[in-house]
Amino acid sequence: MKIQSAEFVISNSDISKCPAPSLPEYAFIGRSNVGKSSLINMLTNRKKLAKTSGTPGKTQLVNHFIINDTWYLVDLPGYGYAKSSKKDRKTWMGMISSYLMSRKSLLCTFVLIDSRHSLQKIDLEFMTWMAEKQLAFVIVFTKTDKLGQQQLPKNIKKLKMQILEHWEILPTHFITSSEKKIGAEGILGFIDETNEVFEV
């Protein structure tokens, strides 16, 4: 898939105000500072489509972008940002769960995991919740450029083994680096194929 156009549509906290569910959409989510905005910018080949920040937890709304006028990319708030208040975290998670469970046009959610670290409890809890609700998701390992050639395969192997402690089969996954522009082709190809099964 070649990205011809990528445009911001709307940000909101009210799920009823999301665009009409007439096009397939794909959500991106992960812990704060996992590299979500950088990944979105890499996928769309736009430097500033999603705002990147040195301060985690900046995304606080559900953000819709229309891609090639044929599908929506949805940037969701990060989960688990420790410096946000309990009230804010509860509000964000309520908004996120409401969106994920109610959007009939949502075909898949990309769950981002930082390849530099072990699987975090909150990542596991979120993926388990998705599985329990029978919501489709795939895993994206991010920031692989931050690891050396010898360390990267070790970290990925460890993460896979940690996931397989809880799943019989490893979910579909992609290895990415926004800095080195690795992984976009695989993710966009997956979206392209999944779009074919969309029904209004």
Secondary structure as a PSIPRED ss2 file (coil, helix, strand):
# PSIPRED VFORMAT (PSIPRED V4.0)

   1 M C   1.000  0.000  0.000
   2 K C   1.000  0.000  0.000
   3 I C   1.000  0.000  0.000
   4 Q C   1.000  0.000  0.000
   5 S C   1.000  0.000  0.000
   6 A E   0.000  0.000  1.000
   7 E E   0.000  0.000  1.000
   8 F E   0.000  0.000  1.000
   9 V E   0.000  0.000  1.000
  10 I E   0.000  0.000  1.000
  11 S E   0.000  0.000  1.000
  12 N E   0.000  0.000  1.000
  13 S C   1.000  0.000  0.000
  14 D C   1.000  0.000  0.000
  15 I H   0.000  1.000  0.000
  16 S H   0.000  1.000  0.000
  17 K H   0.000  1.000  0.000
  18 C C   1.000  0.000  0.000
  19 P C   1.000  0.000  0.000
  20 A C   1.000  0.000  0.000
  21 P C   1.000  0.000  0.000
  22 S C   1.000  0.000  0.000
  23 L C   1.000  0.000  0.000
  24 P C   1.000  0.000  0.000
  25 E E   0.000  0.000  1.000
  26 Y E   0.000  0.000  1.000
  27 A E   0.000  0.000  1.000
  28 F E   0.000  0.000  1.000
  29 I E   0.000  0.000  1.000
  30 G E   0.000  0.000  1.000
  31 R E   0.000  0.000  1.000
  32 S C   1.000  0.000  0.000
  33 N C   1.000  0.000  0.000
  34 V C   1.000  0.000  0.000
  35 G C   1.000  0.000  0.000
  36 K H   0.000  1.000  0.000
  37 S H   0.000  1.000  0.000
  38 S H   0.000  1.000  0.000
  39 L H   0.000  1.000  0.000
  40 I H   0.000  1.000  0.000
  41 N H   0.000  1.000  0.000
  42 M H   0.000  1.000  0.000
  43 L H   0.000  1.000  0.000
  44 T H   0.000  1.000  0.000
  45 N C   1.000  0.000  0.000
  46 R C   1.000  0.000  0.000
  47 K C   1.000  0.000  0.000
  48 K C   1.000  0.000  0.000
  49 L C   1.000  0.000  0.000
  50 A C   1.000  0.000  0.000
  51 K C   1.000  0.000  0.000
  52 T C   1.000  0.000  0.000
  53 S C   1.000  0.000  0.000
  54 G C   1.000  0.000  0.000
  55 T C   1.000  0.000  0.000
  56 P C   1.000  0.000  0.000
  57 G C   1.000  0.000  0.000
  58 K C   1.000  0.000  0.000
  59 T C   1.000  0.000  0.000
  60 Q C   1.000  0.000  0.000
  61 L C   1.000  0.000  0.000
  62 V E   0.000  0.000  1.000
  63 N E   0.000  0.000  1.000
  64 H E   0.000  0.000  1.000
  65 F E   0.000  0.000  1.000
  66 I E   0.000  0.000  1.000
  67 I E   0.000  0.000  1.000
  68 N C   1.000  0.000  0.000
  69 D C   1.000  0.000  0.000
  70 T C   1.000  0.000  0.000
  71 W E   0.000  0.000  1.000
  72 Y E   0.000  0.000  1.000
  73 L E   0.000  0.000  1.000
  74 V E   0.000  0.000  1.000
  75 D E   0.000  0.000  1.000
  76 L C   1.000  0.000  0.000
  77 P C   1.000  0.000  0.000
  78 G C   1.000  0.000  0.000
  79 Y E   0.000  0.000  1.000
  80 G C   1.000  0.000  0.000
  81 Y C   1.000  0.000  0.000
  82 A C   1.000  0.000  0.000
  83 K C   1.000  0.000  0.000
  84 S C   1.000  0.000  0.000
  85 S C   1.000  0.000  0.000
  86 K H   0.000  1.000  0.000
  87 K H   0.000  1.000  0.000
  88 D H   0.000  1.000  0.000
  89 R H   0.000  1.000  0.000
  90 K H   0.000  1.000  0.000
  91 T H   0.000  1.000  0.000
  92 W H   0.000  1.000  0.000
  93 M H   0.000  1.000  0.000
  94 G H   0.000  1.000  0.000
  95 M H   0.000  1.000  0.000
  96 I H   0.000  1.000  0.000
  97 S H   0.000  1.000  0.000
  98 S H   0.000  1.000  0.000
  99 Y H   0.000  1.000  0.000
 100 L H   0.000  1.000  0.000
 101 M H   0.000  1.000  0.000
 102 S H   0.000  1.000  0.000
 103 R C   1.000  0.000  0.000
 104 K C   1.000  0.000  0.000
 105 S C   1.000  0.000  0.000
 106 L E   0.000  0.000  1.000
 107 L E   0.000  0.000  1.000
 108 C E   0.000  0.000  1.000
 109 T E   0.000  0.000  1.000
 110 F E   0.000  0.000  1.000
 111 V E   0.000  0.000  1.000
 112 L E   0.000  0.000  1.000
 113 I E   0.000  0.000  1.000
 114 D E   0.000  0.000  1.000
 115 S C   1.000  0.000  0.000
 116 R C   1.000  0.000  0.000
 117 H C   1.000  0.000  0.000
 118 S C   1.000  0.000  0.000
 119 L C   1.000  0.000  0.000
 120 Q C   1.000  0.000  0.000
 121 K H   0.000  1.000  0.000
 122 I H   0.000  1.000  0.000
 123 D H   0.000  1.000  0.000
 124 L H   0.000  1.000  0.000
 125 E H   0.000  1.000  0.000
 126 F H   0.000  1.000  0.000
 127 M H   0.000  1.000  0.000
 128 T H   0.000  1.000  0.000
 129 W H   0.000  1.000  0.000
 130 M H   0.000  1.000  0.000
 131 A H   0.000  1.000  0.000
 132 E H   0.000  1.000  0.000
 133 K C   1.000  0.000  0.000
 134 Q C   1.000  0.000  0.000
 135 L C   1.000  0.000  0.000
 136 A C   1.000  0.000  0.000
 137 F E   0.000  0.000  1.000
 138 V E   0.000  0.000  1.000
 139 I E   0.000  0.000  1.000
 140 V E   0.000  0.000  1.000
 141 F E   0.000  0.000  1.000
 142 T E   0.000  0.000  1.000
 143 K C   1.000  0.000  0.000
 144 T H   0.000  1.000  0.000
 145 D H   0.000  1.000  0.000
 146 K H   0.000  1.000  0.000
 147 L C   1.000  0.000  0.000
 148 G C   1.000  0.000  0.000
 149 Q C   1.000  0.000  0.000
 150 Q C   1.000  0.000  0.000
 151 Q H   0.000  1.000  0.000
 152 L H   0.000  1.000  0.000
 153 P H   0.000  1.000  0.000
 154 K H   0.000  1.000  0.000
 155 N H   0.000  1.000  0.000
 156 I H   0.000  1.000  0.000
 157 K H   0.000  1.000  0.000
 158 K H   0.000  1.000  0.000
 159 L H   0.000  1.000  0.000
 160 K H   0.000  1.000  0.000
 161 M H   0.000  1.000  0.000
 162 Q H   0.000  1.000  0.000
 163 I H   0.000  1.000  0.000
 164 L H   0.000  1.000  0.000
 165 E C   1.000  0.000  0.000
 166 H C   1.000  0.000  0.000
 167 W C   1.000  0.000  0.000
 168 E C   1.000  0.000  0.000
 169 I C   1.000  0.000  0.000
 170 L C   1.000  0.000  0.000
 171 P C   1.000  0.000  0.000
 172 T C   1.000  0.000  0.000
 173 H E   0.000  0.000  1.000
 174 F E   0.000  0.000  1.000
 175 I E   0.000  0.000  1.000
 176 T C   1.000  0.000  0.000
 177 S E   0.000  0.000  1.000
 178 S C   1.000  0.000  0.000
 179 E C   1.000  0.000  0.000
 180 K C   1.000  0.000  0.000
 181 K C   1.000  0.000  0.000
 182 I E   0.000  0.000  1.000
 183 G C   1.000  0.000  0.000
 184 A H   0.000  1.000  0.000
 185 E H   0.000  1.000  0.000
 186 G H   0.000  1.000  0.000
 187 I H   0.000  1.000  0.000
 188 L H   0.000  1.000  0.000
 189 G H   0.000  1.000  0.000
 190 F H   0.000  1.000  0.000
 191 I H   0.000  1.000  0.000
 192 D H   0.000  1.000  0.000
 193 E H   0.000  1.000  0.000
 194 T H   0.000  1.000  0.000
 195 N H   0.000  1.000  0.000
 196 E C   1.000  0.000  0.000
 197 V C   1.000  0.000  0.000
 198 F C   1.000  0.000  0.000
 199 E C   1.000  0.000  0.000
 200 V C   1.000  0.000  0.000
